[in-house]
């Protein structure tokens, strides 16, 4: 009886959901959103090394404030910077694009009220800074399933670069599994790919380990993508600080 | 911390279901004194029983936000009941809990709005406002509906108690340790028990990020 009682006491202190990271993954969008009127500054840094036959190297920085409009909807104002170099192109760094993004979680964000399966949709419209007629449209359908300490997620993304008289589109599917190690730490693995839907681009894919860590108002997640198709290695780190 | 553990252990005593037999009552008085030995001028005291379970009721308990205070600041509910948090102030509040029994974050919401949460596990839930550190409330999530609020003189009556050997607890915010007594309840009879609580200072708490509050130069922790 005493052991049973002690177990119940311990059980009372086990969190129902992990606190690690707004996203538990590196290359994938999560299904978490800010609480109403919450604000967070989020940053990503990502590398795509030795892509394609042209040995293209890319490094990008994404930065943006996230604003919780309701408990299910958040708006993001991202800006993106990019450095690129390849066998046929000299290295160049540019403020690439900016835009507006919305993320809508279809179920409650409360861990008790929410079902185990949590879907989220994301749409974004961004404008190129240099090629001023170019617009990028992005969309993601994300679904996560959580049971105990295990969290699984599928993210099917789509982007379309619309230029004057031409268009290039990509499908960006990915998925991952993340396991809670402690309240603030998760580890897992994920797969991510960018698949060109036309002849104007090429495709690549990675798989690798990921980690997510939370400390108070700060969170960090990252993945080390090992190339399995047309890329050598693609690490990505994201972090955020909430206010 | 130890006191909280013992209280939760008590709340988790889900030994037997309530049964439809003639019931008895537990009556008595709770006295509350401050840690310096002086009697408390006012004290909100919840008296509850553990040892058996009952299903939740349909009611939604309210904890209102009035003049930078949670009103009431101590409520008792049964497992699987909801608590609503209406904001009656003209400014934003951000109600949250980091208690292991039930973590939640209602975000910031304005005057006239209310948000609610379900409490599916027995235990003690400490609730705070992330904007106003002086705001604090406690929710006792109990395994049955045999709980009541003592009157201004500390008197209480718990009726509908199934016959048997149970434990009765008295709890007030800022209690330095849990107060309980074993009771034997007989059908159709009153069981009398008197309880005494010693009350301390408001316990320290941090904001929802686990940090100290900084408010007008005064640091709350």
Contacts between the chains, C-beta under 8 A, distances in Angstrom:
chain1	res1	chain2	res2	distance
A	5	B	9	5.5
A	5	B	12	6.5
A	5	B	13	7.1
A	6	B	9	7.8
A	8	B	9	7.3
A	8	B	12	3.8
A	8	B	14	7.8
A	9	B	5	6.0
A	9	B	8	5.6
A	9	B	9	5.1
A	9	B	12	6.3
A	12	B	8	5.1
A	12	B	12	6.5
A	12	B	100	5.8
A	12	B	101	5.3
A	12	B	121	6.4
A	12	B	122	7.5
A	12	B	123	4.8
A	13	B	100	3.7
A	13	B	101	7.9
A	14	B	100	7.2
A	15	B	100	7.0
A	15	B	103	6.3
A	16	B	103	7.3
A	34	B	107	7.6
A	35	B	94	7.9
A	35	B	105	5.0
A	35	B	106	6.9
A	35	B	107	3.1
A	35	B	108	7.6
A	36	B	106	7.6
A	36	B	107	3.3
A	36	B	108	6.1
A	36	B	109	6.0
A	37	B	92	7.0
A	37	B	94	7.7
A	37	B	107	5.6
A	37	B	108	3.7
A	37	B	109	7.5
A	38	B	107	5.9
A	38	B	108	7.4
A	68	B	107	6.1
A	71	B	107	5.9
A	71	B	115	7.9
A	110	B	104	5.9
A	110	B	117	6.4
A	111	B	103	7.2
A	111	B	104	7.8
A	112	B	102	7.2
A	112	B	104	7.6
A	112	B	117	7.0
A	112	B	118	5.3
A	112	B	119	7.9
A	112	B	120	5.9
A	113	B	117	7.4
A	113	B	118	6.2
A	216	B	209	4.2
A	216	B	210	4.7
A	216	B	211	6.0
A	217	B	209	4.0
A	217	B	211	7.3
A	242	B	209	7.1
